[in-house]
Amino acid sequence: MYIIGIDGGGTKTIGILATKTGQHLAQAQSGPANYHVVGETKTQSVLEDLIADLYAKAGVPSGNDVLCCLGMAGLGRDADREVIGRICDEIGICEDRILTHDAHIALVGGTEKQEGVIVISGTGAIVYGIHADGREARASGWGYLLGDEGSGYNMAIKGLQAIARAADGRDDRTELTDRILNRLELNEPSELIRWVHTANRDTIAQLAEVVFDTARTRDTVAECIVDEAVDELVCAAVSVIEQLEFTEPFDIVLSGGNLIHQTMFADKLRHRFTRIQPEASVRLPKHEPAYGAVLLAQASL
């Protein structure tokens, strides 16, 4: 038997083919697989191509006994599981499968077990936790229109709003103005109006990198944006921890591009958790989410 673990994201999809003991045989990457964004036809094509690529790279003929675990945004909901399940049926793959959400496989990959809390800050944001008794809880992750506080998109929008307020004289001047305009090759703050209405969510979220860089120069406006993001992620994590009533030591995994690549941001969160949850072990992920999907499938055997 073989295992395929898939991390289906809004910008890329990563798959791993492994033996039933978890030995890594092949890894492949394809395009986005969030059908809410790219549609069912594109999602089907991405999954089909990805799995074919995995078989080819591993030198394993298709049709073998395979257990698949797909972790994708939204798969905590029955309606989304039905859509992805139908897609899998139509392409004739992964008759034996586990369909779950992306935070679940990220937590399992991060801790190597189905227990603990994961704080994710990437383009979006969410906090998700599992207790040893199987209870689950989540906070945030409402999407960029309703929430996702502490996400890259949220921080980027606050940075753009700070530029607008400074240009009007409604708030303090900030280095964000020059840095973001230079990044976007724009001349005046007013040009941001057209830019922001033509940019997609991921492109806007990438400006969070400029916010972090500016905060490191001690710019008070940028520092405030980063600190507010930390506050929001801590608030969401505390909600999950209280819902699950952890009494024994547990892991808090810091995941997502902003926490993995922005050391300052991760350190701020780690410092806060050390003060308010001293019994928790705060760490970066042990494995990537796609391998978390492999581990989750392996645990079900």
N, C-alpha and C positions, 0 to 999 in steps of 0.2 A: 504494500500500500504506500501511496505517496500523499503528501499534504501540500496544498496550495494556500498561501496566505496572501490576501489582497487588501491594500490600503487605498481606497478609492477617494480621491480628493477633488477639490474644485479646480485645481490647476494641473495636477498630475496624478497618475495612478501607478502604484508600485506593487509588484508581485514577487513572491518568493516561492520556489518549489523546493520541498525538503522531503526527506524520508520520514517514516512514521516515528522515528526516534529523534527527529528534529535536526538531522544533519542537512546543512545548507547545500543544495545542488545547483541552483541557478537563481538569478535575479533579473528582472526586466522592468522597464518603465514605459508608460504610454501616456496619452493625454488625459484630460479631465474626464471623470466618470460620474459627476453629479447631474443626474438626468433633469433635475429642476432647472439647471443652467443650460446644458448642452442638448437636452432632449433624449428620449428613449433610444432612438436610432443610433445616435452617436455613442451613447453609453454602451449599447450592445456591441458596436464595432470595436470600441476600446477594449472591452473585456475579452472579446473573442481574439483579437490580435495579441493581447498581452499573454493570454494563456497559451496560444500557439507558439509565441516567442519563448516562453518558459520551457515548454516541451522540447523545442529545437535546441536551446542552449544546454539543457541537461542531457540531451541525447536519449530522452525517454519517449517512446511512442505514445500517442494519445490513445485514450480508451482504456488505460490501466485503471485499477482500483484507486480512486482519488477522493479524498475528503477536502472540501474547500471551506475556507472561512473568509467571508467578505466583510470588511469593516468600512462603512461609508456613512457620510453625514446623512442624518435623517432615518437611518435604519432602526432606530428605536421605536418607530411608529409602524403599526400594522399595514397601513396603506402603502408605505414605501417598501416594506418587505415584500408585499404582494407584487409590486412592479418589478423589483430586481429579481424576485423568484421567477417571474414569467420570462424575463429576459434570459436568465440562465437556462430555463427549459427550452426556449426557442433556439438557442445556439448549441443545445445538446451537451452541455458541460456541467460538471459538479452536481450530479444528481444527489449525492450526499453533501450537504452543505450546512453551514452555520451563517446566518445573516444577522449582523449586529452593527452598532454604530461605531464611529471612528474613535470616540473617546474610550470606549471599552477596550479595543485592541491596543490603544496607546497606553492605557494603564497596565494591561497585562505585559506588554513589551517593556514597560518602564520598571516594573517591580518583579517580573517573572512569576507572578502569582495573581490570583483574582481577589485581591484585597488591598485597600489603601485608597488614597486620594490623588487625582491628577489635576493639575492646574495647567490649562493650555492657553497660550496667547500667541496667536499667529495672525492671519488676516482677521479671523474672528476670535472669540474667546469663550471658554466654558470651563466649569469645574465639575468633576464627576467622581463619585466614590462608591466603593463596594465594601461592605462589612464582611467579616469572616462567616457570618450566618447567612449570607446571600442577599441581604437587603441592599438596595441601590438608592442613590440620591444624586441630584444634579442641581446646579444653579448657574445662572447666566446662560449663554448660548441661545438667546432669543433672536439672533440675527441682527444685521447692522441697522435696520430701521427701528427696532424695538429695544435694542440693548447692545450686547457684546462689549460692555464696558471693560476697559483694560486690554482691548485688542489693538492690533496694528492699525486697523481702519479707524477705530475710535480716536486713537492718539493722533493720527494724521489729520482727521477732520478738526480736532481741537487746535492743532497747529495752524491749519488754514484759517480757522475762525480768529485765532490770535492775530494773524497778519491783518485781517480785515478790521478788527477792532483797533489795532495800532494805527492803521492807515487813516482811520476816522478820528483819531485822537481820543477814542473811548477807553483806551487801556494803554498800559506801558509799551514803549518800544521794545522790540525783540529782535535778536539776531536771526530768528526764524525767517524774517522777511527776506533778507539778502540770500540766506542759504537755500531756501526753498525756491525762490525765483531763479537763482543760479542753476539749481538742479533741473528745473523745468525749462531753462533757457527763455525765460520771460523777462520783460523789462519793468513792468509796473504791477502793483498788487491788483489793479482792476482787471488785468488780463486773466487772473485766476477764475473769474466768473465763467468765461467760455471754457477754459481748460477743465474745470471740475465737472461741467455738464457733459463733456465728451469722454472723460476718463472712466474706465471701469473700476469696480471695487478693489480689485487686486492692485491696480496701478496706483490708486489713491493710498492704499495701505502701505505701499512701499516707502511712502514719505515718512513713516514712523522712524525709519533709520536716520533721517535728518533731525527729527526731534531728539532722538537719543544723542546724536553727535553734538547738537547744540546744547543739550543739558550738561554735557561734560565740560562745556566752556563756562559753566556757572551762570548761564542765562536764566534768570529767575522764572520767566514765563515757561520756558521749556522744562525746567526742573519741576515746576508745578504740575505740568501735564503728566510727566512720568510718575510723580508721587501720587497723583490722583488715580492713575492706572494701577499702581501698587495697592492703594486703598480699596479699589473696586475688586481686585482679584482676591485680596485677603477677606473682604466681606463675603464674597461668594464661597470661598473655601470654608470659612467659619460656619456658614449656613449648612453646608454639606456635612461637616464634621459634627455639628450639633444634631442634625437629622439622624445620623447614623450612630450617635452616642458611643463613640470610640472610648474604651476604657483601658485597653492595652496599647503598648507602643505600636505605631503604624507608620507607613511610608507616605510622604507627600512628594510626588514627582512633578518637577517643573518641566513642561514640554511646550512645543510650538517654537517657531522660528525666533520670536522675540526673546524668549527665555533661554533658548539654547545658544543663540549667537550674541546676545547682549548681556555680557557679564555683569555690568552695573545693575541692570534690571533684575536679574536673577539674584544677585547679592542682596538687594534691597528686600526682596520677598523672603529670602532665606533668613535674614536678620529679624524680620517681623515675626515669622513663624517660630523662630527660636525663642522669642520672648513670650508669645501667647500660646504656643503648643510645644513646650519643651520636651514632651514625651515622644514627639514625632521625629522621624529621620527624614530630612529634606535632601533630595538628591535629583540629579539629572537622570534621564532614562538609561536603563541598562541596554535596551535594544530599541530599534526603530519599530513603529507601529505594525508594519507588514509582518515582521517576525513575531510580534505579539499575536497576530492572527494565526500564525503557525502554532504558537504555544497554546492558544485557546483551543484550536482544533485537536491538538495532541492530547490535551487534558480530557477531551470528550471521548477518546477511544476506550 
